[in-house]
Amino acid sequence: MDTIPTDLLIGILVALIAFSAFFSSSETGMLSLNRYRLRHLVKKKHKGAMRAAHLLERPDRLIGVILIGNNLVNIVATLIAGAVTTHLFGEWATVFVLPIALTLVILIFAEVTPKSVAAVYPERIAFPASLILRPLLVILYPVVWLINSISNAIARIFGMDPSQARSADHLRMDELRTVVDEAGELIPDQHQGMLLNVLDLENATVEDIMVPRNEVEGIDMEDDITKILATIRKTEYTRLPVYEGNINNVTGILHLRNAPRFLTGDDSTITHEAIREHMSEPYFIPESNPLPTQLMNFQKQKHRVAVVVDEYGDVQGIATLVDLLEEIVGDFSTDAAEDDYEGIVECENDWYLIDASEFVRDVNRNIGWQLPTDGPKTINGIIVEYLENIPDACVSFQIGNYRFEIVEFCDTRIEKAKVLEMGS
């Protein structure tokens, strides 16, 4: 090396540092690529993305070829830098000056700067770099394979197998929720809310959306015709369950569009049999059905109303397709009864007056709270479960971060309660 001109050695050293910067930026750029955008670009037949995706199928091999190239370049650069330093300043500078100077040069120009740029613009670095890395992997494959085999064997001793790593890991549900939640301006707020509601369906069952049996409005065929017709004429609903004496004996569903077919002439001419002829078969579902499953069942069975039963076959309530869809798109009901109803009323000092029949999920969604949803489904249920009885006086207590004050109650249930989120 003593016979090589100093100017040429300096030129080679600069080129080696540039190669080192290439390998450093390539490593950061390739590993910083957004895997889901990469998949999208691959589907669009983007050549750079296709090359990068191919390399990332085996990250251990990709890292192997990059580190081999980077270390070879840095070692040769160190030798040439030593020769240049000896030529210019003598042997003493090689020992005392070169380590500090070369470390600073490599850190600034071959490590920190190129990696910082690649982290900010991974596609601009990774896609062109794949043009060099892919053939380089083919050329150095025997060396890469040998080094990876040894390193993988060492990793297996500690219970890991890098050769099985894949870059295209699937998102878990909570991770997907975070992605949607942080989409920000990319997704309109309304659409973002709908997507989050779809993800929340996985954690909800039919029991969370059904109308409980004590609120079900239906037709008892043991009533006289006058009472039945009064129910039909004043109801707010388009479909009514029909039962015999008891709600547990549901025999059909009457769609009010069929009512004009028997509501002809005088009321005295209308019979129970005429009503039975125009009702459809009831559709029974278990209360434990997950909402995504039930949504598909509604579509498959071509039903819009279902009678919800428990494990003993007793009717627990009514679930409708509208109720299920509202879990996704929000409330779009125009029933007058619902317009006049205020189940959650904001009071002074961040307190809320809540009807105890409100579902916990609805309260959480409307106010942004995090009341537990893995137990009782209503506010009344949460209170009764905590107190272990129905109180005979208005009491105050705290569950987690929420302060409860019972406002109204009767012998069988809590009717209204005031709730405050502590620290709000």
Secondary structure as UniProt FT lines:
FT   TURN            2..3
FT   HELIX           6..32
FT   HELIX           35..43
FT   TURN            44..45
FT   HELIX           47..56
FT   HELIX           59..89
FT   HELIX           91..96
FT   HELIX           98..105
FT   HELIX           106..112
FT   HELIX           113..120
FT   HELIX           122..139
FT   HELIX           141..157
FT   TURN            158..159
FT   HELIX           162..164
FT   HELIX           173..181
FT   HELIX           184..186
FT   HELIX           189..200
FT   HELIX           201..203
FT   HELIX           206..208
FT   STRAND          211..212
FT   HELIX           213..215
FT   STRAND          219..220
FT   TURN            221..222
FT   HELIX           225..234
FT   STRAND          239..243
FT   TURN            247..248
FT   STRAND          250..255
FT   HELIX           256..261
FT   HELIX           267..269
FT   HELIX           272..277
FT   STRAND          279..280
FT   STRAND          284..286
FT   TURN            287..288
FT   HELIX           291..301
FT   STRAND          305..309
FT   TURN            311..312
FT   STRAND          315..320
FT   HELIX           321..329
FT   HELIX           336..340
FT   STRAND          344..346
FT   HELIX           348..350
FT   STRAND          351..355
FT   TURN            356..357
FT   HELIX           360..367
FT   HELIX           379..387
FT   STRAND          396..399
FT   TURN            400..401
FT   STRAND          402..409
FT   STRAND          414..421
FT   TURN            422..423
//
